[in-house]
Amino acid sequence: MDLKLFAVTFFAILVAELGDKTQLATLSFAASNRHALVVVFAASALALVTTSAIGVLAGGALARVLDPRYLRVGAGVLFIVIGVATLVLPEHRRQRAFHRLGAELERCLVEEKCKRCAKFQDAIGEIAAHDHPELRNILGELTVPPAEQHEPLGCDECSADRVRALFESERPKS
């Protein structure tokens, strides 16, 4: 193995990745998903290994048929497109993900039997533990002290089950 090539490649990529869009995206995912840091780390590490493999294979193949200048221009354009998408898409996706859940929680404000149900309060507590700013106000309005709660009534359409399922299906996974 060529240790000099290994060292030069390692340090060039390390310095290039520090503070770049990949590290910032990983930082953003970790901050948004504090309850799943191991998942964020594993996914980002696997993504980096995969993209490195693709880069090595594609770079070797393309260098045989294209001028490296064209490769650099293409990479620069792709870099800009990915940067713009990184800025625009996550916020839109996050807003959309919590819109339906917020609407469902607002519906529960008028349902006193749901609002005072201990099972519903447990669901509210689980969602509140994720500390999503979009839901803080409505969750605060729905919270009822334990002394004012009643045992679950066994309703056919349980709001607690519906809210939990909606939260799991709609919250951003990235």
C-alpha positions in Angstrom: 0.0 0.0 0.0 1.2 3.5 -0.8 1.2 5.1 2.6 2.0 8.6 1.2 -1.0 8.5 -1.1 -3.1 7.2 1.8 -2.0 10.0 4.1 -2.4 12.7 1.5 -5.9 11.5 0.5 -7.0 11.1 4.1 -5.9 14.5 5.2 -7.2 16.2 2.0 -10.6 14.7 2.5 -10.6 15.3 6.3 -9.8 19.0 5.8 -12.3 19.3 2.9 -15.1 17.7 5.0 -14.6 19.8 8.1 -17.3 22.4 8.1 -18.6 21.6 4.7 -22.2 20.8 3.7 -21.9 17.1 4.6 -20.8 17.9 8.2 -23.3 20.7 8.5 -26.1 18.4 7.3 -25.1 15.8 9.8 -25.0 18.4 12.5 -28.5 19.5 11.5 -29.9 16.0 11.5 -28.3 15.3 14.9 -29.8 18.5 16.4 -33.2 17.7 15.0 -33.1 14.1 16.2 -31.4 14.2 19.6 -33.2 11.0 20.5 -31.5 9.1 17.7 -27.9 10.2 17.5 -26.6 6.7 16.9 -28.9 6.3 13.9 -27.7 9.7 12.5 -24.0 8.7 13.0 -24.5 5.3 11.4 -26.4 6.6 8.5 -24.0 9.5 7.8 -20.9 7.2 8.1 -22.5 4.7 5.7 -23.4 7.5 3.3 -19.8 8.8 3.4 -18.3 5.4 2.7 -20.8 4.8 -0.1 -20.2 8.1 -1.8 -16.4 7.6 -1.5 -16.8 4.2 -3.2 -18.9 5.7 -5.9 -16.4 8.6 -6.3 -13.5 6.3 -6.7 -15.2 4.0 -9.2 -16.8 6.8 -11.2 -13.8 9.0 -11.1 -11.6 6.2 -12.4 -14.0 5.4 -15.2 -14.8 9.0 -16.3 -11.1 10.1 -16.3 -10.6 7.6 -19.1 -13.1 9.4 -21.4 -13.6 13.0 -20.2 -11.3 15.9 -19.6 -10.9 16.4 -15.8 -11.9 20.1 -16.3 -15.4 19.1 -17.3 -15.6 16.8 -14.3 -14.7 19.7 -12.0 -17.3 22.0 -13.6 -20.0 19.3 -13.4 -19.1 18.7 -9.7 -19.3 22.4 -9.0 -22.8 22.8 -10.5 -24.0 19.7 -8.6 -22.6 21.2 -5.4 -24.6 24.3 -5.9 -27.8 22.4 -6.6 -27.4 20.2 -3.5 -26.6 23.3 -1.4 -29.8 25.1 -2.5 -31.9 21.9 -1.9 -30.4 21.5 1.6 -31.5 25.1 2.4 -35.0 24.9 1.0 -36.3 21.4 1.4 -35.9 20.5 5.1 -37.9 23.5 6.4 -40.7 22.8 4.0 -40.8 19.1 4.9 -40.7 19.9 8.6 -43.6 22.3 8.3 -45.7 19.9 6.3 -45.0 17.0 8.7 -46.3 18.8 11.7 -49.3 20.5 10.0 -51.6 17.5 10.2 -50.5 16.6 13.7 -51.1 20.2 14.9 -54.6 20.2 13.4 -55.4 16.9 15.1 -54.2 18.2 18.4 -56.3 21.4 18.0 -59.3 19.2 17.4 -58.6 17.5 20.8 -58.7 20.9 22.6 -62.5 20.9 22.4 -62.9 17.2 23.4 -62.8 17.4 27.2 -63.2 13.7 27.7 -60.1 13.2 25.5 -58.2 16.0 26.9 -58.6 14.8 30.5 -57.9 11.1 29.7 -54.8 9.7 31.4 -53.9 7.7 28.2 -54.2 10.9 26.1 -52.0 12.8 28.6 -49.4 10.0 28.3 -49.4 10.5 24.5 -49.1 14.2 24.9 -46.1 13.7 27.3 -44.4 11.4 24.8 -44.7 13.9 22.0 -43.7 16.8 24.2 -40.5 14.9 25.2 -39.3 15.3 21.6 -39.5 19.1 22.1 -40.6 20.2 18.7 -41.0 24.0 18.6 -43.9 23.7 16.2 -46.0 21.9 18.8 -45.0 23.5 22.1 -48.0 25.9 22.4 -50.7 23.4 21.5 -49.1 20.7 23.8 -49.1 23.3 26.6 -52.8 24.0 26.1 -53.6 20.3 26.1 -51.7 19.4 29.3 -53.9 18.7 32.3 -52.6 18.1 35.8 -52.8 14.5 37.0 -55.4 15.4 39.6 -57.8 16.5 36.9 -57.3 13.4 34.7 -59.6 10.4 34.4 -58.9 6.7 33.6 -59.2 5.8 29.9 -62.8 5.2 28.9 -62.0 2.6 26.1 -63.4 4.8 23.3 -63.7 3.2 19.9 -61.8 6.0 18.3 -59.1 6.8 20.9 -57.5 10.2 20.3 -54.4 9.0 22.1 -53.9 6.2 19.7 -54.6 8.4 16.7 -52.2 11.2 17.9 -49.4 8.7 18.6 -49.8 7.0 15.2 -49.9 10.4 13.4 -46.9 11.6 15.2 -44.9 8.5 14.3 -46.0 8.7 10.6 -45.6 12.4 10.1 -42.5 13.4 12.0 -39.4 14.0 9.9 -37.2 10.9 10.0 -34.0 12.7 8.7 
